[in-house]
Amino acid sequence: MICAGDVGMKKIGILGGTFNPIHHGHLIIAETARNVYGLDKVLLIPSGCSYMKDPKTILPGPQRFLLTRLAAEDHPFLEASSVEVERGGNSYTVDTLRELKKFYPDAVFFYIVGADTIFQMESWKDPDEIFESCVTVVSVRDGFRDERLKQQIAALAQKYRADIRLMPSLHIEISSTDIRNRCKKAQSIRYLVPEPVRIFLEENGCYR
């Protein structure tokens, strides 16, 4: 079981996703986790190939990694990682954690997910190893109360000896789907995404 209080161990957050495209909502969650848990940095990891989504609607991995890097470039504690894009094939969280352990053998990982995700994780590849390899941080709205979610966390904690923590976070209603639709219609996406991301998407006609 992960011991997040070990002295001298680096604490590294992991926020993964399709990031199609990355937006301010993602960055707010990453920054909240960094502040709440005193993380040394948060890795932003765009998926290489999401087996749960239609690849025809997703920008190529290298482009999404570039956008993620642009989004993180002005923040000293956020870092874009190409670990899944470079690996190729379907992106499985357990494989990513295995690779990151090689890069950061003495780190404690804080894997950041949304409330809906915690109900899906048992169906993922090797969930027991995932829960053993990291502290799972569930981002919820500040003031959020959901007994079903609490029951799910309690069940997973008992079954896998998982360290799962609720993290109240400011949630702004921004969606990647809405951003893609705005790009398709040549509508403004200013203030929805970091400025370098907006410039790249508009200058390259992405999602048109």
SELUMTI-823843 format. One record per residue (C-alpha): residue number from 1; residue in one letter; chain; x, y, z. Coordinates in Angstrom, 1 decimal, padded with zeros to 4 digits. Each point is the difference from the previous one (the first is absolute). Layout:
<sites>
[site NUM; 'A'; 'A'; [X; Y; Z]] ...
</sites>
This chain:
<sites>
[site 1; 'M'; 'A'; [000.0; 000.0; 000.0]] [site 2; 'I'; 'A'; [001.2; 003.5; -000.8]] [site 3; 'C'; 'A'; [001.3; 002.1; 002.9]] [site 4; 'A'; 'A'; [-000.4; 003.6; -001.0]] [site 5; 'G'; 'A'; [001.7; 001.4; 003.0]] [site 6; 'D'; 'A'; [003.4; -001.5; -000.4]] [site 7; 'V'; 'A'; [002.6; 002.6; 000.6]] [site 8; 'G'; 'A'; [002.2; 000.9; -003.0]] [site 9; 'M'; 'A'; [-002.2; -001.6; -002.6]] [site 10; 'K'; 'A'; [-001.1; 002.1; -002.9]] [site 11; 'K'; 'A'; [-003.7; 000.5; -000.5]] [site 12; 'I'; 'A'; [-001.1; 000.0; -003.6]] [site 13; 'G'; 'A'; [-003.5; 000.5; -001.3]] [site 14; 'I'; 'A'; [-001.3; -001.7; -003.1]] [site 15; 'L'; 'A'; [-002.8; 001.5; -002.0]] [site 16; 'G'; 'A'; [-000.7; -001.9; -003.2]] [site 17; 'G'; 'A'; [-002.6; 000.2; -002.6]] [site 18; 'T'; 'A'; [-000.7; 000.3; -003.7]] [site 19; 'F'; 'A'; [000.6; 003.8; 000.3]] [site 20; 'N'; 'A'; [-001.8; 000.5; -003.3]] [site 21; 'P'; 'A'; [000.7; 002.9; 000.6]] [site 22; 'I'; 'A'; [001.4; 000.8; 003.4]] [site 23; 'H'; 'A'; [-001.8; 003.0; 001.7]] [site 24; 'H'; 'A'; [000.0; 002.1; 003.1]] [site 25; 'G'; 'A'; [-002.3; -002.5; 001.8]] [site 26; 'H'; 'A'; [002.8; -002.6; -000.1]] [site 27; 'L'; 'A'; [002.6; 002.5; 001.2]] [site 28; 'I'; 'A'; [-002.2; 001.1; 002.9]] [site 29; 'I'; 'A'; [-000.3; -003.6; 001.2]] [site 30; 'A'; 'A'; [003.8; -000.5; -000.3]] [site 31; 'E'; 'A'; [000.8; 003.2; 001.9]] [site 32; 'T'; 'A'; [-002.5; -000.9; 002.7]] [site 33; 'A'; 'A'; [001.6; -003.4; 000.6]] [site 34; 'R'; 'A'; [003.4; 001.6; 000.1]] [site 35; 'N'; 'A'; [-001.1; 002.4; 002.7]] [site 36; 'V'; 'A'; [-002.0; -002.4; 002.1]] [site 37; 'Y'; 'A'; [002.6; -002.8; 000.0]] [site 38; 'G'; 'A'; [003.2; 002.0; -000.2]] [site 39; 'L'; 'A'; [001.0; -001.7; -003.2]] [site 40; 'D'; 'A'; [003.4; 000.6; -001.4]] [site 41; 'K'; 'A'; [-001.5; 000.0; -003.5]] [site 42; 'V'; 'A'; [-003.0; -001.2; -002.0]] [site 43; 'L'; 'A'; [000.5; -002.0; -003.2]] [site 44; 'L'; 'A'; [-002.5; 000.7; -002.7]] [site 45; 'I'; 'A'; [-000.3; -003.1; -002.2]] [site 46; 'P'; 'A'; [-002.0; 000.0; -003.2]] [site 47; 'S'; 'A'; [-001.1; -003.5; -000.9]] [site 48; 'G'; 'A'; [001.8; -001.7; -003.0]] [site 49; 'C'; 'A'; [-003.0; -002.0; -001.3]] [site 50; 'S'; 'A'; [-003.2; 000.0; 002.1]] [site 51; 'Y'; 'A'; [-001.7; -003.3; -000.6]] [site 52; 'M'; 'A'; [-003.2; 001.4; 001.4]] [site 53; 'K'; 'A'; [-000.4; 002.8; -002.5]] [site 54; 'D'; 'A'; [-000.4; 000.4; -003.8]] [site 55; 'P'; 'A'; [003.5; 000.8; -001.4]] [site 56; 'K'; 'A'; [-001.5; 001.9; -002.9]] [site 57; 'T'; 'A'; [-001.1; 002.8; 002.3]] [site 58; 'I'; 'A'; [003.4; 000.4; 001.8]] [site 59; 'L'; 'A'; [003.0; 002.0; -001.1]] [site 60; 'P'; 'A'; [003.2; -002.1; -000.5]] [site 61; 'G'; 'A'; [001.9; -000.8; 003.2]] [site 62; 'P'; 'A'; [003.0; 002.2; -000.9]] [site 63; 'Q'; 'A'; [-002.3; 003.0; -000.6]] [site 64; 'R'; 'A'; [-001.8; -000.5; 003.3]] [site 65; 'F'; 'A'; [003.4; -000.4; 001.8]] [site 66; 'L'; 'A'; [001.1; 003.3; -001.6]] [site 67; 'L'; 'A'; [-003.1; 001.8; 001.2]] [site 68; 'T'; 'A'; [000.5; -001.5; 003.5]] [site 69; 'R'; 'A'; [003.6; 001.3; 000.0]] [site 70; 'L'; 'A'; [-001.2; 003.4; -001.1]] [site 71; 'A'; 'A'; [-002.6; 000.1; 002.8]] [site 72; 'A'; 'A'; [002.6; -000.9; 002.7]] [site 73; 'E'; 'A'; [002.9; 002.1; -001.2]] [site 74; 'D'; 'A'; [-000.6; 003.0; 002.3]] [site 75; 'H'; 'A'; [-000.5; -002.1; 003.1]] [site 76; 'P'; 'A'; [003.1; -001.1; 001.9]] [site 77; 'F'; 'A'; [-001.8; -003.0; 001.6]] [site 78; 'L'; 'A'; [-001.9; -001.4; -003.0]] [site 79; 'E'; 'A'; [001.7; -002.2; -002.5]] [site 80; 'A'; 'A'; [-001.3; -001.6; -003.2]] [site 81; 'S'; 'A'; [001.0; -003.6; -000.3]] [site 82; 'S'; 'A'; [000.0; -001.9; -003.4]] [site 83; 'V'; 'A'; [000.3; -003.5; 001.7]] [site 84; 'E'; 'A'; [-003.3; -001.2; -001.4]] [site 85; 'V'; 'A'; [000.3; 001.7; -003.4]] [site 86; 'E'; 'A'; [003.5; -001.5; -000.6]] [site 87; 'R'; 'A'; [-001.0; -003.5; 001.3]] [site 88; 'G'; 'A'; [-002.7; -000.4; -002.7]] [site 89; 'G'; 'A'; [-002.8; -002.5; 000.0]] [site 90; 'N'; 'A'; [-002.9; 000.2; 002.5]] [site 91; 'S'; 'A'; [000.7; 002.1; 003.1]] [site 92; 'Y'; 'A'; [-000.3; -001.9; 003.2]] [site 93; 'T'; 'A'; [000.5; 001.8; 003.3]] [site 94; 'V'; 'A'; [001.8; -003.0; 001.6]] [site 95; 'D'; 'A'; [002.6; 000.1; -002.8]] [site 96; 'T'; 'A'; [000.6; 003.7; 000.5]] [site 97; 'L'; 'A'; [000.5; -000.4; 003.7]] [site 98; 'R'; 'A'; [002.5; -002.8; -000.6]] [site 99; 'E'; 'A'; [002.0; 002.3; -002.4]] [site 100; 'L'; 'A'; [-000.2; 002.9; 002.4]] [site 101; 'K'; 'A'; [001.3; -002.1; 002.8]] [site 102; 'K'; 'A'; [003.2; -000.6; -002.0]] [site 103; 'F'; 'A'; [000.4; 003.8; -000.5]] [site 104; 'Y'; 'A'; [-000.8; 000.9; 003.6]] [site 105; 'P'; 'A'; [000.8; -003.1; 002.1]] [site 106; 'D'; 'A'; [-000.2; 001.9; 003.3]] [site 107; 'A'; 'A'; [-003.2; 001.9; -000.6]] [site 108; 'V'; 'A'; [-003.5; -000.2; 001.4]] [site 109; 'F'; 'A'; [-002.5; 000.4; -002.8]] [site 110; 'F'; 'A'; [-003.3; 001.8; 000.4]] [site 111; 'Y'; 'A'; [-002.3; -001.1; -002.9]] [site 112; 'I'; 'A'; [-002.7; 002.6; -000.5]] [site 113; 'V'; 'A'; [-003.4; -001.1; -001.4]] [site 114; 'G'; 'A'; [-003.5; 001.4; -000.2]] [site 115; 'A'; 'A'; [-002.9; -001.4; 002.0]] [site 116; 'D'; 'A'; [-001.4; -002.0; -002.9]] [site 117; 'T'; 'A'; [003.3; -001.8; -000.6]] [site 118; 'I'; 'A'; [000.1; -001.6; 003.5]] [site 119; 'F'; 'A'; [-003.0; -002.1; -001.1]] [site 120; 'Q'; 'A'; [001.8; -001.3; -003.1]] [site 121; 'M'; 'A'; [003.5; -000.8; 001.4]] [site 122; 'E'; 'A'; [-000.8; -003.6; 001.0]] [site 123; 'S'; 'A'; [-000.6; -000.8; -003.6]] [site 124; 'W'; 'A'; [003.4; 001.4; -001.0]] [site 125; 'K'; 'A'; [003.1; -002.2; -000.6]] [site 126; 'D'; 'A'; [001.5; -001.2; 003.3]] [site 127; 'P'; 'A'; [-001.9; 002.3; 002.4]] [site 128; 'D'; 'A'; [001.6; -001.6; 003.0]] [site 129; 'E'; 'A'; [003.4; 001.1; -001.2]] [site 130; 'I'; 'A'; [-001.3; 003.5; -000.8]] [site 131; 'F'; 'A'; [-001.3; 000.5; 003.5]] [site 132; 'E'; 'A'; [003.1; -001.5; 001.5]] [site 133; 'S'; 'A'; [002.3; 002.3; -002.0]] [site 134; 'C'; 'A'; [-001.6; 003.4; 000.8]] [site 135; 'V'; 'A'; [-002.1; 002.2; 002.2]] [site 136; 'T'; 'A'; [-003.3; 000.5; -001.9]] [site 137; 'V'; 'A'; [-001.3; 003.5; 000.2]] [site 138; 'V'; 'A'; [-003.7; 000.5; -001.0]] [site 139; 'S'; 'A'; [-000.7; 003.6; -001.0]] [site 140; 'V'; 'A'; [-003.5; 001.1; 000.9]] [site 141; 'R'; 'A'; [-001.9; 003.3; 000.2]] [site 142; 'D'; 'A'; [000.6; 002.0; 003.2]] [site 143; 'G'; 'A'; [-002.8; -000.9; 002.3]] [site 144; 'F'; 'A'; [-000.9; -003.1; -002.0]] [site 145; 'R'; 'A'; [-001.9; -002.7; 001.9]] [site 146; 'D'; 'A'; [-000.6; -003.4; -001.6]] [site 147; 'E'; 'A'; [-000.7; -003.1; 002.1]] [site 148; 'R'; 'A'; [000.4; -002.3; -003.0]] [site 149; 'L'; 'A'; [003.5; 001.4; -000.6]] [site 150; 'K'; 'A'; [001.0; -000.4; 003.6]] [site 151; 'Q'; 'A'; [-001.3; -003.6; 000.0]] [site 152; 'Q'; 'A'; [002.0; -000.8; -003.1]] [site 153; 'I'; 'A'; [003.1; 001.4; 001.5]] [site 154; 'A'; 'A'; [-000.5; -002.0; 003.2]] [site 155; 'A'; 'A'; [-000.5; -003.2; -002.0]] [site 156; 'L'; 'A'; [003.2; 000.6; -002.1]] [site 157; 'A'; 'A'; [002.0; 000.9; 003.1]] [site 158; 'Q'; 'A'; [-001.0; -003.2; 001.7]] [site 159; 'K'; 'A'; [000.4; -002.3; -003.1]] [site 160; 'Y'; 'A'; [003.3; 001.4; -001.2]] [site 161; 'R'; 'A'; [001.3; 001.7; 003.1]] [site 162; 'A'; 'A'; [-000.1; 003.1; -002.1]] [site 163; 'D'; 'A'; [000.9; 003.5; 001.2]] [site 164; 'I'; 'A'; [-002.8; 002.1; -001.6]] [site 165; 'R'; 'A'; [-000.5; 003.6; 001.0]] [site 166; 'L'; 'A'; [-002.7; 002.5; -000.9]] [site 167; 'M'; 'A'; [001.3; 003.4; -001.2]] [site 168; 'P'; 'A'; [-002.5; 002.8; -000.1]] [site 169; 'S'; 'A'; [000.9; 002.1; -003.0]] [site 170; 'L'; 'A'; [-001.4; 003.0; -001.9]] [site 171; 'H'; 'A'; [-001.6; -001.4; -003.1]] [site 172; 'I'; 'A'; [-000.6; 002.3; -003.0]] [site 173; 'E'; 'A'; [-002.4; -001.1; -002.6]] [site 174; 'I'; 'A'; [002.4; -000.4; -002.9]] [site 175; 'S'; 'A'; [-000.1; -003.0; -002.2]] [site 176; 'S'; 'A'; [002.3; -001.2; -002.8]] [site 177; 'T'; 'A'; [-003.1; -000.9; -002.1]] [site 178; 'D'; 'A'; [-001.2; 003.6; 000.2]] [site 179; 'I'; 'A'; [003.4; 001.3; -001.0]] [site 180; 'R'; 'A'; [000.2; -002.3; -003.0]] [site 181; 'N'; 'A'; [-003.5; 001.1; -001.1]] [site 182; 'R'; 'A'; [001.0; 003.7; 000.3]] [site 183; 'C'; 'A'; [003.1; -000.7; -002.1]] [site 184; 'K'; 'A'; [-002.1; -001.7; -002.6]] [site 185; 'K'; 'A'; [-002.3; 003.0; -000.2]] [site 186; 'A'; 'A'; [003.0; 002.5; 000.1]] [site 187; 'Q'; 'A'; [-001.3; 001.4; 003.3]] [site 188; 'S'; 'A'; [002.2; 001.5; 002.7]] [site 189; 'I'; 'A'; [001.6; -002.3; 002.5]] [site 190; 'R'; 'A'; [001.8; 002.8; 001.8]] [site 191; 'Y'; 'A'; [000.2; -000.4; 003.8]] [site 192; 'L'; 'A'; [-001.1; -003.7; -000.3]] [site 193; 'V'; 'A'; [003.5; -001.2; -000.7]] [site 194; 'P'; 'A'; [003.5; 001.4; 000.7]] [site 195; 'E'; 'A'; [000.9; 002.7; -002.5]] [site 196; 'P'; 'A'; [002.8; -002.0; -001.7]] [site 197; 'V'; 'A'; [-002.4; -002.9; -000.5]] [site 198; 'R'; 'A'; [-002.7; 002.4; -001.5]] [site 199; 'I'; 'A'; [002.5; 001.4; -002.4]] [site 200; 'F'; 'A'; [001.2; -003.4; -001.2]] [site 201; 'L'; 'A'; [-003.5; -001.4; -000.5]] [site 202; 'E'; 'A'; [-001.2; 003.1; -001.9]] [site 203; 'E'; 'A'; [003.1; 000.4; -002.1]] [site 204; 'N'; 'A'; [000.0; -003.7; -001.0]] [site 205; 'G'; 'A'; [-003.7; -000.3; -000.6]] [site 206; 'C'; 'A'; [-000.3; -002.9; 002.5]] [site 207; 'Y'; 'A'; [-003.4; -001.7; 000.3]] [site 208; 'R'; 'A'; [-001.3; 001.8; -003.2]] 
</sites>
